[in-house]
Amino acid sequence: MSSTVLYMSMSLDGFVAGPNEGPDNGLGDGGHRLHEWTGGVGDGADREVLDDFLSTGAVLAGRGTFEPAGGWGGDHHEGVPIFILSRHQPAPQFAQWPNVTYLSDLKDAVRRAKEAAGEKNVLVHGVGTAQGCLLAGLLDEIQIHLVPVLLGEGRRLFEHLGADHIELETIQVIRGREATHLRYRVRR
């Protein structure tokens, strides 16, 4: 059965984007450093992790992640369906892509993404979408690609979750060349 999996590169101090994040600066100042581990990946551990990421059957993201990324040109990877969580209709430049569906209800978006993914996992992108899925009990796994850098400022991944603990089970720890890959199952 399909699982919802958050795949996120993060600095050691918990940031997934640098400061001054915005529509024309989607990862913020210096935020591109968090994704350098994906460039020039050989045959080692980083390749294994990247291949897993790219084998997902659907993508679920928030509008604030999707649109600053240029909508990934309408194709995140391999032509998989992309579901965008938003209370607003897409801007004209994003409305034309056949694989992209805007939805306003989180539970419906997760259900449709899982159906579209079939036996493959759903790649979850974005801070707001990840937090919403966690709080609603709709996130199955978290994969953090921990990059050895301190950004100091920016957007934190797990801010604003409230005081209740969310327990995780460690599934896997892989040391790559440029990142340590941490995989957790969300306990319910």
Disulfide bonds with the S-S distance in Angstrom:
none
